[in-house]
Structures are given as C-alpha cells and as structure tokens.
Amino acid sequence: MILNIDLGGNSAKCALIENFEIKSKFFVETPKFEIIENLKKMIDIYFKENGYKWENVEAISFSVPGAYDKKTEIIVFAGNLNWWNYPLLKEARRIFNFEKIFILNDANAATYGEWKKGQDGMPESMMLFTLGTGVGHGLILNKQIWEGTKKGYASEGGHGGCFADEELLCSCGVYGCLEARSSATGIERELNKADNKNYIESKLGKEFKTIKIIDIVELFNNEDPVIINIFKECLMPLSKAVGYLQTVLDVDKVIIGGGPSNLGKRISEIIFENLKKYTLKSFYEDMVIEIAKLGNDAGIWGAYYWALENI
C-alpha cells in the first residue's frame, strides 16, 4: 500500500492506494507553518480512527506545488507553501520516520497520472496545465515525463513573466507570470473586482463576502457575456503559452485540469478561441485540447505510479 500526498496551497489530498485501487481518500488542511509536522499529526489521527497501520505502508509519495531540485533534493521554491530552498525529502524522512519517500512536482504528477490512467498511456506526447491556486504545467515526450536534464524541475510553465499582459506580481516573486492571471486564484481575483462583483451580485440577487468560481457556474453555463468575457481575458495568457509551446513541441494533445476545468468543455473552447489569433494556422487546425478525465485525482494517481515504478 502506498500513501500518496498531493500538497496544495490550502490543503493536502491524501490517498491510500493498493493494487491500483484507492482504498481510502481524505483531506488535511495545510497551514503556512510546520506543514509536514501537521500532516504527520493529522495522518496519524486518521490512521488510528480508521484502523490503518504504518507497517502496511510500503512507500510515501509527495506531489508538491513547486520546483524540486532532484540533485540537491530541495524544494527550490513553492510560493503557495512559503517554501524557499526547503529540504523536503530530508525533513519528511525525519518527521515520518520513513525511508521510502518519493517527490514529484504536482503538475508533473497530475500529467503523469492523467497520461497513465486517464489516457491509458496512449498519446506519444501531451502537455497538461492545471489551474488551481497557481498554474502547473507538465509534459509527456516520447511516453516519458519530461523533467529537464539540468536540475529536474522543467515543470514551471505558469511562471516566467512572458505571456501576461499585466505586470501582476506572482507568488514566485516575478512580475507578469501567467499564473497570476490564468490560475483559479487569478480568475477569482477578477470576479471580485468591484464592478464585476456588483454585476454578479445583481444577477444572482444576493451578496457575497468573496465570490468563488463555484458561485458563478450557472451564469457561466448560461453564457452570461460578462462572465464569459472575464474567463476569456483571464485565460488569454494561458492561451498564448499553449499556442507558443504547441508551435515548439507539436504534441498530440493538450489537457486542461484543475478546479476551473470542472466547468467542462466550454473552458477548452475558450482557450481554443483565444488561440486563433496567436497560433500558426497549420498548428491551430490540428490542435486537440481536452478536459482532464481524472479531475482532481490526477495528482494522487501520478504520485502513486511514480512511487510504484521507482520503489
């Protein structure tokens, strides 16, 4: 049995998987301090309450929202966890008192899980973008996860300051990253701007302290022009990145995952519509953009397969 921990900016999704079957799944809130200590404490409580024993756990696999340097075994940065040069592997082994621990970037984990289980390992190549607290990006080339050849964290497509029109400060410390605009956080920031918030409240007939994407699902599904336009604008930096990377890499398909992907096919359609202006016709006409099949479980499945194949 493998314990898989998909760390997020606000919570960790945990799953016990054995023989390709999820035996149990639970969530642990992640405070911005002593994250691993808190995880161990809460998992211990869950194990005790549900009859699980550490002696039956063969490995622990982490999916982490940040750049993991495989050579130094350090999280170089994970802005949403407030980790900078954090020795996760060393600390996790100490706190969990466990040797067989594996670490994979969360976008790579989601990409690997979606490719292995959601796509049955079929595409020769694909790239996946996950939209959540941030924007993750993973890549499958020649049926292998691409981590880069230098340090092993070629998975930070949400960063770099290249595609966003605005000079928004990203959690990584760089201005103009597409994550600051195209993430679920960025979309919700736009929804809560005064004019947009007032419009949404008037359309729904109630007031909100903070508007979440889940609150505007009905408006989105009904093609409300203001809401659709907000999504078009927020997803424009992502669309530009997709267009550029497809021109460079020519992958079989592009997969969109994360919370906003729960809105369905219309999200991929918006990205595809945005792309037309920024992509060579020959690439645009053949491009395949799909919504992830595994939804929010892609990360835990990717962590599972990664550990299973590396034990």
VEXLO-249408 format. One record per residue (C-alpha): x, y, z. Coordinates in steps of 0.5 Angstrom, whole numbers. Layout:
! VEXLO-249408
+-------+-------+-------+
|    xx |    yy |    zz |
+-------+-------+-------+
|     X |     Y |     Z |
...
+-------+-------+-------+
This chain:
! VEXLO-249408
+-------+-------+-------+
|    xx |    yy |    zz |
+-------+-------+-------+
|     0 |     0 |     0 |
|     3 |     7 |    -2 |
|     1 |    13 |     2 |
|     0 |    19 |    -3 |
|     0 |    26 |    -1 |
|    -2 |    32 |    -6 |
|     0 |    38 |    -3 |
|    -4 |    44 |    -5 |
|    -4 |    51 |    -2 |
|    -9 |    51 |     2 |
|   -10 |    43 |     4 |
|    -7 |    36 |     2 |
|   -11 |    31 |    -1 |
|    -8 |    24 |     2 |
|   -10 |    17 |    -1 |
|    -8 |    10 |     0 |
|    -7 |     6 |    -6 |
|    -6 |    -1 |    -6 |
|    -6 |    -6 |   -13 |
|    -9 |     0 |   -17 |
|   -15 |     1 |   -12 |
|   -16 |     7 |    -8 |
|   -17 |     4 |    -1 |
|   -18 |    11 |     3 |
|   -18 |    18 |     1 |
|   -18 |    24 |     6 |
|   -16 |    32 |     6 |
|   -11 |    35 |    11 |
|   -11 |    43 |    12 |
|    -4 |    46 |    11 |
|    -2 |    52 |    15 |
|     3 |    56 |    13 |
|     8 |    54 |    18 |
|    10 |    47 |    20 |
|     7 |    44 |    14 |
|    10 |    37 |    14 |
|     9 |    36 |    22 |
|     2 |    38 |    22 |
|     1 |    33 |    16 |
|     4 |    27 |    20 |
|     0 |    29 |    26 |
|    -7 |    29 |    22 |
|    -5 |    23 |    18 |
|    -3 |    19 |    25 |
|   -10 |    21 |    28 |
|   -13 |    19 |    21 |
|   -10 |    12 |    21 |
|   -12 |    11 |    29 |
|   -19 |    13 |    27 |
|   -20 |     8 |    21 |
|   -15 |     2 |    23 |
|    -9 |     3 |    18 |
|    -2 |     2 |    21 |
|     4 |     5 |    18 |
|     7 |    -2 |    18 |
|     3 |    -3 |    12 |
|     5 |     3 |     8 |
|    11 |     1 |     3 |
|    12 |     8 |     1 |
|    10 |    15 |     1 |
|    10 |    19 |    -5 |
|     9 |    27 |    -5 |
|     6 |    31 |   -10 |
|     9 |    38 |    -9 |
|     7 |    45 |   -12 |
|    14 |    48 |   -13 |
|    21 |    47 |   -16 |
|    24 |    41 |   -14 |
|    32 |    40 |   -15 |
|    33 |    33 |   -16 |
|    40 |    33 |   -15 |
|    40 |    37 |    -8 |
|    33 |    34 |    -6 |
|    31 |    41 |    -4 |
|    25 |    45 |    -6 |
|    28 |    51 |    -9 |
|    21 |    55 |    -9 |
|    14 |    53 |    -7 |
|    11 |    60 |    -7 |
|     4 |    58 |    -4 |
|     7 |    54 |     1 |
|    12 |    59 |     3 |
|    18 |    55 |     2 |
|    24 |    57 |    -1 |
|    30 |    52 |    -1 |
|    27 |    47 |     3 |
|    30 |    41 |     5 |
|    23 |    37 |     4 |
|    26 |    30 |     3 |
|    30 |    30 |     9 |
|    25 |    33 |    13 |
|    20 |    28 |    11 |
|    24 |    22 |    13 |
|    26 |    25 |    19 |
|    18 |    27 |    21 |
|    15 |    21 |    18 |
|    21 |    17 |    21 |
|    20 |    13 |    14 |
|    26 |    12 |     9 |
|    22 |    10 |     2 |
|    19 |    17 |     0 |
|    19 |    20 |    -7 |
|    17 |    27 |    -9 |
|    15 |    30 |   -16 |
|    12 |    37 |   -18 |
|     5 |    37 |   -17 |
|     4 |    39 |   -25 |
|     8 |    33 |   -27 |
|     5 |    28 |   -22 |
|    -2 |    31 |   -25 |
|     1 |    30 |   -32 |
|     3 |    23 |   -31 |
|    -3 |    21 |   -27 |
|    -7 |    23 |   -33 |
|    -3 |    20 |   -38 |
|    -2 |    13 |   -35 |
|    -9 |    13 |   -32 |
|   -14 |    18 |   -35 |
|   -11 |    17 |   -42 |
|    -9 |    10 |   -42 |
|    -1 |    11 |   -43 |
|    -3 |    12 |   -50 |
|    -1 |    19 |   -53 |
|     6 |    19 |   -55 |
|     6 |    26 |   -53 |
|     2 |    31 |   -49 |
|     2 |    37 |   -44 |
|    -2 |    39 |   -38 |
|    -4 |    45 |   -35 |
|    -7 |    45 |   -28 |
|   -11 |    51 |   -26 |
|   -11 |    52 |   -18 |
|    -8 |    56 |   -13 |
|    -3 |    57 |   -18 |
|    -2 |    54 |   -25 |
|     2 |    48 |   -26 |
|     5 |    45 |   -33 |
|     7 |    38 |   -34 |
|    10 |    35 |   -41 |
|    10 |    28 |   -44 |
|    15 |    27 |   -49 |
|    16 |    20 |   -52 |
|    12 |    17 |   -47 |
|    16 |    20 |   -41 |
|    15 |    25 |   -36 |
|    20 |    31 |   -38 |
|    23 |    34 |   -32 |
|    29 |    37 |   -36 |
|    36 |    35 |   -36 |
|    40 |    40 |   -31 |
|    36 |    40 |   -24 |
|    30 |    36 |   -26 |
|    24 |    42 |   -25 |
|    22 |    43 |   -32 |
|    15 |    44 |   -30 |
|    14 |    51 |   -28 |
|    10 |    53 |   -34 |
|     6 |    58 |   -30 |
|    12 |    62 |   -29 |
|    17 |    67 |   -33 |
|    14 |    73 |   -34 |
|    13 |    72 |   -41 |
|     5 |    72 |   -43 |
|     1 |    76 |   -38 |
|     0 |    83 |   -41 |
|    -1 |    86 |   -34 |
|     5 |    87 |   -29 |
|     2 |    83 |   -24 |
|     7 |    80 |   -18 |
|     6 |    73 |   -18 |
|     7 |    69 |   -11 |
|    14 |    67 |   -14 |
|    17 |    74 |   -14 |
|    17 |    75 |   -21 |
|    12 |    80 |   -25 |
|     8 |    78 |   -31 |
|     7 |    71 |   -30 |
|     1 |    67 |   -33 |
|     0 |    64 |   -26 |
|    -2 |    71 |   -23 |
|    -8 |    72 |   -28 |
|   -10 |    65 |   -31 |
|   -10 |    61 |   -24 |
|   -16 |    60 |   -21 |
|   -14 |    65 |   -16 |
|   -13 |    70 |   -21 |
|   -20 |    69 |   -24 |
|   -23 |    70 |   -17 |
|   -19 |    76 |   -16 |
|   -22 |    79 |   -23 |
|   -29 |    76 |   -21 |
|   -28 |    80 |   -14 |
|   -26 |    87 |   -17 |
|   -32 |    92 |   -15 |
|   -35 |    93 |   -22 |
|   -35 |    85 |   -23 |
|   -37 |    84 |   -16 |
|   -43 |    88 |   -16 |
|   -45 |    86 |   -23 |
|   -45 |    78 |   -21 |
|   -49 |    80 |   -14 |
|   -54 |    84 |   -18 |
|   -55 |    78 |   -23 |
|   -56 |    73 |   -17 |
|   -60 |    77 |   -13 |
|   -55 |    76 |    -7 |
|   -49 |    79 |    -3 |
|   -42 |    75 |    -3 |
|   -36 |    77 |     2 |
|   -32 |    73 |    -3 |
|   -34 |    71 |   -10 |
|   -31 |    64 |   -12 |
|   -32 |    60 |   -19 |
|   -37 |    55 |   -16 |
|   -41 |    61 |   -15 |
|   -42 |    63 |   -22 |
|   -43 |    57 |   -25 |
|   -50 |    58 |   -27 |
|   -48 |    65 |   -30 |
|   -42 |    61 |   -34 |
|   -47 |    56 |   -36 |
|   -52 |    60 |   -39 |
|   -46 |    64 |   -43 |
|   -47 |    71 |   -39 |
|   -43 |    75 |   -43 |
|   -40 |    79 |   -38 |
|   -37 |    72 |   -34 |
|   -35 |    69 |   -41 |
|   -31 |    75 |   -42 |
|   -28 |    75 |   -36 |
|   -26 |    68 |   -37 |
|   -23 |    70 |   -44 |
|   -19 |    75 |   -41 |
|   -16 |    71 |   -35 |
|   -15 |    65 |   -40 |
|   -11 |    69 |   -45 |
|    -4 |    69 |   -42 |
|    -5 |    61 |   -41 |
|    -8 |    61 |   -49 |
|    -2 |    65 |   -51 |
|     3 |    60 |   -47 |
|    -1 |    54 |   -50 |
|     0 |    57 |   -57 |
|     7 |    58 |   -57 |
|     9 |    51 |   -53 |
|     5 |    47 |   -59 |
|     9 |    51 |   -64 |
|    15 |    49 |   -61 |
|    13 |    42 |   -59 |
|     8 |    40 |   -63 |
|     5 |    35 |   -58 |
|    -1 |    30 |   -59 |
|    -6 |    34 |   -55 |
|    -6 |    39 |   -49 |
|   -10 |    37 |   -43 |
|   -13 |    42 |   -38 |
|   -14 |    40 |   -31 |
|   -15 |    44 |   -24 |
|   -21 |    47 |   -21 |
|   -24 |    51 |   -27 |
|   -24 |    45 |   -31 |
|   -30 |    43 |   -28 |
|   -34 |    48 |   -32 |
|   -33 |    43 |   -37 |
|   -31 |    43 |   -45 |
|   -33 |    51 |   -45 |
|   -26 |    52 |   -42 |
|   -22 |    49 |   -47 |
|   -27 |    52 |   -52 |
|   -25 |    59 |   -49 |
|   -18 |    57 |   -50 |
|   -18 |    55 |   -57 |
|   -22 |    61 |   -59 |
|   -16 |    65 |   -56 |
|   -11 |    61 |   -59 |
|   -13 |    63 |   -66 |
|   -10 |    70 |   -66 |
|    -4 |    68 |   -63 |
|    -2 |    61 |   -67 |
|     0 |    59 |   -74 |
|    -6 |    56 |   -78 |
|    -2 |    49 |   -79 |
|    -2 |    48 |   -72 |
|    -8 |    51 |   -70 |
|   -12 |    47 |   -74 |
|    -9 |    40 |   -72 |
|    -9 |    42 |   -64 |
|   -13 |    38 |   -59 |
|   -15 |    41 |   -53 |
|   -19 |    37 |   -48 |
|   -21 |    37 |   -40 |
|   -17 |    32 |   -36 |
|   -21 |    26 |   -35 |
|   -18 |    24 |   -28 |
|   -20 |    31 |   -25 |
|   -17 |    33 |   -18 |
|   -15 |    26 |   -17 |
|   -10 |    26 |   -23 |
|    -4 |    28 |   -18 |
|    -5 |    23 |   -13 |
|    -5 |    18 |   -19 |
|     1 |    21 |   -21 |
|     5 |    20 |   -15 |
|     2 |    13 |   -14 |
|     5 |    11 |   -21 |
|    12 |    15 |   -20 |
|    13 |    11 |   -13 |
|    11 |     4 |   -16 |
|    16 |     5 |   -21 |
|    21 |     7 |   -17 |
|    21 |     3 |   -11 |
+-------+-------+-------+
